[in-house]
Protein backbone atom coordinates (compact mmCIF):
# COMPACT_ATOMS: atom_id res chain seq x y z
CA UNK A 1 0.00 0.00 0.00
CA UNK A 2 3.00 2.25 0.24
CA UNK A 3 6.07 3.07 -1.76
CA UNK A 4 9.35 1.39 -0.99
CA UNK A 5 11.31 4.12 0.73
CA UNK A 6 15.01 4.10 -0.06
CA UNK A 7 17.15 5.99 2.38
CA UNK A 8 19.22 8.52 0.49
CA UNK A 9 20.97 11.74 1.32
CA UNK A 10 23.31 12.67 4.06
CA UNK A 11 22.37 11.65 7.60
CA UNK A 12 23.14 14.53 9.92
CA UNK A 13 23.89 13.88 13.59
CA UNK A 14 21.03 15.05 15.77
CA UNK A 15 22.84 15.69 19.03
CA UNK A 16 22.89 19.40 19.74
CA UNK A 17 25.72 20.26 22.09
CA UNK A 18 25.80 23.40 24.16
CA UNK A 19 22.14 24.22 23.55
CA UNK A 20 19.40 25.22 25.96
CA UNK A 21 15.87 24.59 24.79
CA UNK A 22 12.95 26.31 26.52
CA UNK A 23 9.37 25.20 25.94
CA UNK A 24 6.86 27.06 28.09
CA UNK A 25 8.15 26.72 31.63
CA UNK A 26 10.23 23.63 30.82
CA UNK A 27 13.94 23.95 30.19
CA UNK A 28 16.12 21.07 29.00
CA UNK A 29 19.88 21.58 28.76
CA UNK A 30 22.69 19.47 27.37
CA UNK A 31 26.09 19.80 28.93
CA UNK A 32 28.08 22.36 26.90
CA UNK A 33 31.43 21.34 25.53
CA UNK A 34 34.61 23.25 26.33
CA UNK A 35 34.56 26.65 24.68
CA UNK A 36 30.85 26.40 23.87
CA UNK A 37 29.71 28.13 27.04
CA UNK A 38 30.67 31.54 25.66
CA UNK A 39 29.22 30.92 22.19
CA UNK A 40 26.63 33.46 21.06
CA UNK A 41 23.03 32.27 20.69
CA UNK A 42 22.19 31.30 17.14
CA UNK A 43 20.40 33.92 15.04
CA UNK A 44 18.46 32.81 11.99
CA UNK A 45 18.95 34.46 8.60
CA UNK A 46 16.01 36.56 7.44
CA UNK A 47 13.71 36.33 4.46
CA UNK A 48 13.54 39.36 2.13
CA UNK A 49 10.43 40.50 4.07
CA UNK A 50 12.14 40.16 7.46
CA UNK A 51 10.86 36.89 8.97
CA UNK A 52 13.28 34.28 10.34
CA UNK A 53 14.13 32.00 7.42
CA UNK A 54 13.30 28.33 8.16
CA UNK A 55 12.94 27.29 4.54
CA UNK A 56 14.34 24.13 3.02
CA UNK A 57 14.40 20.39 3.42
CA UNK A 58 14.31 18.89 6.92
CA UNK A 59 14.17 15.39 8.38
CA UNK A 60 13.57 13.72 11.73
CA UNK A 61 15.12 10.42 10.62
CA UNK A 62 17.61 10.59 13.50
CA UNK A 63 14.80 10.64 16.06
CA UNK A 64 13.67 7.12 15.13
CA UNK A 65 13.48 4.78 18.10
CA UNK A 66 13.34 7.42 20.84
CA UNK A 67 10.85 6.30 23.52
CA UNK A 68 8.00 8.75 23.80
CA UNK A 69 7.93 8.65 27.60
CA UNK A 70 10.79 8.07 30.03
CA UNK A 71 11.57 4.33 30.10
CA UNK A 72 11.10 2.51 33.39
CA UNK A 73 14.81 1.62 33.33
CA UNK A 74 15.60 5.35 33.63
CA UNK A 75 13.09 6.05 36.41
CA UNK A 76 14.23 8.86 38.68
CA UNK A 77 16.50 10.42 36.03
CA UNK A 78 16.02 13.88 34.58
CA UNK A 79 16.39 14.23 30.82
CA UNK A 80 19.35 16.59 31.09
CA UNK A 81 21.11 14.16 33.45
CA UNK A 82 21.55 11.57 30.68
CA UNK A 83 25.10 12.32 29.48
CA UNK A 84 26.40 11.76 25.96
CA UNK A 85 28.06 8.41 26.72
CA UNK A 86 24.92 7.03 28.32
CA UNK A 87 22.81 8.28 25.41
CA UNK A 88 25.22 6.66 22.94
CA UNK A 89 24.79 3.31 24.69
CA UNK A 90 20.99 3.67 24.64
CA UNK A 91 21.07 4.48 20.92
CA UNK A 92 23.29 1.46 20.23
CA UNK A 93 20.83 -0.84 22.02
CA UNK A 94 17.88 0.66 20.11
CA UNK A 95 19.58 0.14 16.75
CA UNK A 96 20.50 -3.45 17.58
CA UNK A 97 16.83 -4.11 18.41
CA UNK A 98 15.74 -2.55 15.09
CA UNK A 99 18.15 -4.74 13.11
CA UNK A 100 17.02 -7.84 14.99
CA UNK A 101 13.41 -7.17 14.02
CA UNK A 102 14.16 -6.16 10.42
CA UNK A 103 12.74 -9.31 8.85
CA UNK A 104 9.32 -8.69 10.36
CA UNK A 105 8.80 -5.23 8.85
CA UNK A 106 5.60 -5.26 6.85
CA UNK A 107 4.99 -8.88 7.83
CA UNK A 108 7.18 -11.83 6.95
CA UNK A 109 4.80 -12.93 4.18
CA UNK A 110 5.54 -9.77 2.21
CA UNK A 111 9.25 -10.43 2.10
CA UNK A 112 9.82 -7.16 3.98
CA UNK A 113 12.81 -6.32 1.85
CA UNK A 114 16.47 -5.61 2.66
CA UNK A 115 17.48 -3.21 5.39
CA UNK A 116 18.52 -0.51 2.92
CA UNK A 117 14.88 -0.03 1.92
CA UNK A 118 14.26 1.67 5.25
CA UNK A 119 15.56 4.87 6.81
CA UNK A 120 15.41 4.19 10.53
CA UNK A 121 18.62 2.20 11.01
CA UNK A 122 21.68 3.95 12.41
CA UNK A 123 19.62 6.84 13.83
CA UNK A 124 21.68 9.20 16.00
CA UNK A 125 19.05 10.11 18.58
CA UNK A 126 19.14 13.56 20.16
CA UNK A 127 17.64 12.53 23.52
CA UNK A 128 16.75 9.63 25.81
CA UNK A 129 12.97 10.23 25.58
CA UNK A 130 10.60 12.82 24.12
CA UNK A 131 8.25 14.05 26.88
CA UNK A 132 9.93 17.05 28.52
CA UNK A 133 7.05 18.42 30.59
CA UNK A 134 6.12 17.14 33.16
CA UNK A 135 9.68 16.69 34.38
CA UNK A 136 9.13 13.00 35.13
CA UNK A 137 8.87 12.36 31.39
CA UNK A 138 5.42 10.79 31.66
CA UNK A 139 2.12 11.86 30.08
CA UNK A 140 -0.27 13.16 32.79
CA UNK A 141 -3.21 11.06 33.90
CA UNK A 142 -6.38 11.09 31.85
CA UNK A 143 -9.53 12.67 33.20
CA UNK A 144 -12.47 10.54 34.25
CA UNK A 145 -14.47 11.79 31.27
CA UNK A 146 -11.70 10.66 28.91
CA UNK A 147 -11.59 7.20 30.49
CA UNK A 148 -15.37 6.93 30.17
CA UNK A 149 -15.21 8.13 26.57
CA UNK A 150 -12.70 5.45 25.56
CA UNK A 151 -14.69 2.78 27.38
CA UNK A 152 -17.91 3.76 25.67
CA UNK A 153 -16.22 3.55 22.28
CA UNK A 154 -15.32 -0.09 22.99
CA UNK A 155 -13.03 -0.52 19.99
CA UNK A 156 -15.85 0.21 17.57
CA UNK A 157 -15.76 2.03 14.31
CA UNK A 158 -14.70 5.59 13.77
CA UNK A 159 -11.27 5.49 12.18
CA UNK A 160 -9.10 5.47 15.31
CA UNK A 161 -9.74 2.21 17.16
CA UNK A 162 -8.64 0.03 14.26
CA UNK A 163 -5.17 -0.55 12.96
CA UNK A 164 -2.73 -3.36 12.28
CA UNK A 165 -4.06 -6.52 13.89
CA UNK A 166 -7.37 -4.86 14.82
CA UNK A 167 -10.91 -5.41 13.61
CA UNK A 168 -11.62 -5.57 9.90
CA UNK A 169 -15.40 -5.90 9.61
CA UNK A 170 -15.38 -2.75 7.48
CA UNK A 171 -12.97 -0.15 6.14
CA UNK A 172 -14.31 2.04 8.94
CA UNK A 173 -12.60 -0.26 11.45
CA UNK A 174 -9.21 0.61 10.02
CA UNK A 175 -7.20 3.65 10.99
CA UNK A 176 -7.03 6.77 8.82
CA UNK A 177 -3.33 5.93 8.35
CA UNK A 178 -4.23 2.42 7.06
CA UNK A 179 -6.64 4.07 4.67
CA UNK A 180 -3.95 6.46 3.33
CA UNK A 181 -5.98 9.50 4.38
CA UNK A 182 -3.86 11.12 7.08
CA UNK A 183 -1.47 10.60 9.96
CA UNK A 184 -3.05 13.61 11.62
CA UNK A 185 -1.24 16.07 13.83
CA UNK A 186 1.27 15.54 15.33
CA UNK A 187 1.37 12.12 13.64
CA UNK A 188 2.63 13.69 10.42
CA UNK A 189 5.59 15.17 12.31
CA UNK A 190 6.66 11.91 13.94
CA UNK A 191 9.51 9.68 12.70
CA UNK A 192 8.70 6.46 10.84
CA UNK A 193 10.63 3.68 9.10
CA UNK A 194 10.71 5.77 5.92
CA UNK A 195 9.23 8.95 4.45
CA UNK A 196 10.78 11.27 7.05
CA UNK A 197 11.37 14.25 4.76
CA UNK A 198 9.69 17.65 5.20
CA UNK A 199 9.74 20.85 3.23
CA UNK A 200 9.19 24.28 4.75
CA UNK A 201 8.34 27.10 2.35
CA UNK A 202 7.60 30.67 3.40
CA UNK A 203 5.87 33.66 1.83
CA UNK A 204 4.78 36.94 3.41
CA UNK A 205 2.15 36.03 6.01
CA UNK A 206 2.31 32.28 5.34
CA UNK A 207 4.37 29.20 6.24
CA UNK A 208 3.70 25.98 4.28
CA UNK A 209 4.86 22.60 5.60
CA UNK A 210 4.79 19.60 3.28
CA UNK A 211 5.26 16.02 4.45
CA UNK A 212 6.54 13.11 2.39
CA UNK A 213 4.43 10.43 4.08
CA UNK A 214 0.71 10.55 3.17
CA UNK A 215 1.59 13.53 0.92
CA UNK A 216 0.05 16.03 3.34
CA UNK A 217 0.50 19.79 3.47
CA UNK A 218 -0.31 22.44 6.06
CA UNK A 219 -0.78 26.13 5.43
CA UNK A 220 -0.08 28.20 8.53
CA UNK A 221 -1.38 31.77 8.40
CA UNK A 222 0.79 34.24 10.27
CA UNK A 223 -2.07 36.42 11.45
CA UNK A 224 -4.92 36.54 13.95
CA UNK A 225 -7.72 36.06 11.44
CA UNK A 226 -10.73 34.24 12.91
CA UNK A 227 -10.99 30.50 12.37
CA UNK A 228 -13.87 29.37 10.19
CA UNK A 229 -15.08 26.69 12.63
CA UNK A 230 -14.64 23.82 10.17
CA UNK A 231 -13.05 20.72 11.68
CA UNK A 232 -10.35 18.98 9.66
CA UNK A 233 -7.93 16.12 10.18
CA UNK A 234 -4.97 18.51 10.47
CA UNK A 235 -6.89 21.24 12.33
CA UNK A 236 -6.88 24.98 11.68
CA UNK A 237 -3.50 26.62 12.33
CA UNK A 238 -2.40 30.17 13.13
CA UNK A 239 1.21 31.17 13.67
CA UNK A 240 3.50 33.98 14.74
CA UNK A 241 7.18 34.49 15.45
CA UNK A 242 8.58 34.97 18.94
CA UNK A 243 12.10 36.09 18.15
CA UNK A 244 13.48 33.37 15.85
CA UNK A 245 10.93 30.78 16.99
CA UNK A 246 7.88 29.98 14.88
CA UNK A 247 4.93 29.33 17.21
CA UNK A 248 1.93 27.53 15.67
CA UNK A 249 -1.37 27.07 17.50
CA UNK A 250 -3.75 24.54 15.97
CA UNK A 251 -7.31 23.65 16.97
CA UNK A 252 -10.65 22.63 15.36
CA UNK A 253 -9.80 18.96 14.82
CA UNK A 254 -12.03 16.37 13.23
CA UNK A 255 -13.13 13.97 16.03
CA UNK A 256 -11.84 11.01 13.98
CA UNK A 257 -8.27 12.28 14.03
CA UNK A 258 -7.99 14.09 17.36
CA UNK A 259 -4.65 13.16 18.92
CA UNK A 260 -4.53 10.19 21.33
CA UNK A 261 -8.30 9.98 21.59
CA UNK A 262 -8.48 13.62 22.64
CA UNK A 263 -11.42 15.89 21.98
CA UNK A 264 -11.91 18.09 18.90
CA UNK A 265 -11.48 21.15 21.14
CA UNK A 266 -7.88 20.34 22.05
CA UNK A 267 -5.21 22.93 21.29
CA UNK A 268 -1.78 21.90 20.02
CA UNK A 269 1.01 24.48 20.23
CA UNK A 270 4.17 23.82 18.21
CA UNK A 271 7.45 25.67 18.51
CA UNK A 272 10.03 25.54 15.71
CA UNK A 273 13.16 26.97 17.35
CA UNK A 274 16.31 27.20 15.18
CA UNK A 275 19.34 26.32 17.32
CA UNK A 276 21.97 26.18 14.55
CA UNK A 277 22.19 26.48 10.78
CA UNK A 278 21.15 22.82 10.39
CA UNK A 279 19.04 22.11 13.48
CA UNK A 280 15.53 23.05 14.61
CA UNK A 281 14.27 22.12 18.06
CA UNK A 282 10.62 21.20 17.51
CA UNK A 283 8.23 20.82 20.41
CA UNK A 284 4.49 20.42 20.90
CA UNK A 285 2.36 21.27 23.91
CA UNK A 286 -0.89 19.30 24.15
CA UNK A 287 -3.68 21.15 25.97
CA UNK A 288 -7.01 19.34 26.34
CA UNK A 289 -8.59 19.68 29.77
CA UNK A 290 -11.30 17.18 28.82
CA UNK A 291 -8.70 14.45 28.25
CA UNK A 292 -5.65 15.10 30.47
CA UNK A 293 -5.39 16.54 33.97
CA UNK A 294 -2.86 19.14 32.78
CA UNK A 295 -1.06 20.21 29.59
CA UNK A 296 2.08 18.33 28.59
CA UNK A 297 4.94 18.82 26.12
CA UNK A 298 7.23 16.63 24.02
CA UNK A 299 10.11 17.54 21.71
CA UNK A 300 12.58 16.31 19.12
CA UNK A 301 15.21 17.66 16.73
CA UNK A 302 14.76 18.32 13.01
CA UNK A 303 17.94 18.18 10.93
CA UNK A 304 18.54 20.01 7.65
CA UNK A 305 18.65 17.64 4.68
CA UNK A 306 18.66 19.64 1.45
CA UNK A 307 19.68 16.57 -0.58
CA UNK A 308 16.49 14.65 0.24
CA UNK A 309 13.60 15.79 -1.96
CA UNK A 310 10.07 14.67 -1.15
CA UNK A 311 9.31 11.47 -3.04
CA UNK A 312 5.84 10.61 -4.28
CA UNK A 313 3.95 8.70 -1.59
CA UNK A 314 2.00 6.24 -3.75
CA UNK A 315 -0.73 5.45 -1.26
CA UNK A 316 -4.38 6.40 -1.71
CA UNK A 317 -7.90 5.52 -0.63
CA UNK A 318 -9.20 2.51 -2.52
CA UNK A 319 -5.76 0.91 -2.84
CA UNK A 320 -5.36 -2.87 -2.90
CA UNK A 321 -4.21 -3.05 0.72
CA UNK A 322 -7.63 -2.19 2.10
CA UNK A 323 -9.40 -4.71 -0.14
CA UNK A 324 -6.85 -7.36 0.82
CA UNK A 325 -7.15 -6.63 4.55
CA UNK A 326 -10.92 -7.03 4.43
CA UNK A 327 -10.91 -10.10 2.17
CA UNK A 328 -8.27 -11.78 4.35
CA UNK A 329 -10.44 -11.16 7.41
CA UNK A 330 -13.39 -12.80 5.66
CA UNK A 331 -11.18 -15.76 4.66
CA UNK A 332 -10.06 -16.21 8.28
CA UNK A 333 -13.67 -16.14 9.44
CA UNK A 334 -14.67 -18.72 6.83
CA UNK A 335 -11.76 -20.99 7.75
CA UNK A 336 -12.54 -20.83 11.46
CA UNK A 337 -16.19 -21.70 10.84
CA UNK A 338 -15.44 -24.43 8.34
CA UNK A 339 -17.21 -22.57 5.56
CA UNK A 340 -15.99 -20.97 2.36
CA UNK A 341 -15.17 -17.34 1.62
CA UNK A 342 -17.94 -15.41 -0.06
Secondary structure by P-SEA (a helix, b strand, c coil): ccccccccccccccccccbbbbcccbbbbccccccccccccbbbbbcccccccccccccccccccccccccccccccccccccaaaaaaaaaaaaaaaaaaccccccccccccccccccccccccccccccccccccccccccaaaaaaaaaacccccccccccccccccccccccccccccccccccccccccccbbbbbbcccbbbbbbcccbbbbbbbccccccccccccccbbbbbbcccbbbbbbcccccccccccccccbbbbbbbccccccccbbbbbbbbcccccbbbbbcbbbbbcccccccccccccccaaaaaaaaaaaaaaaaaaccccc
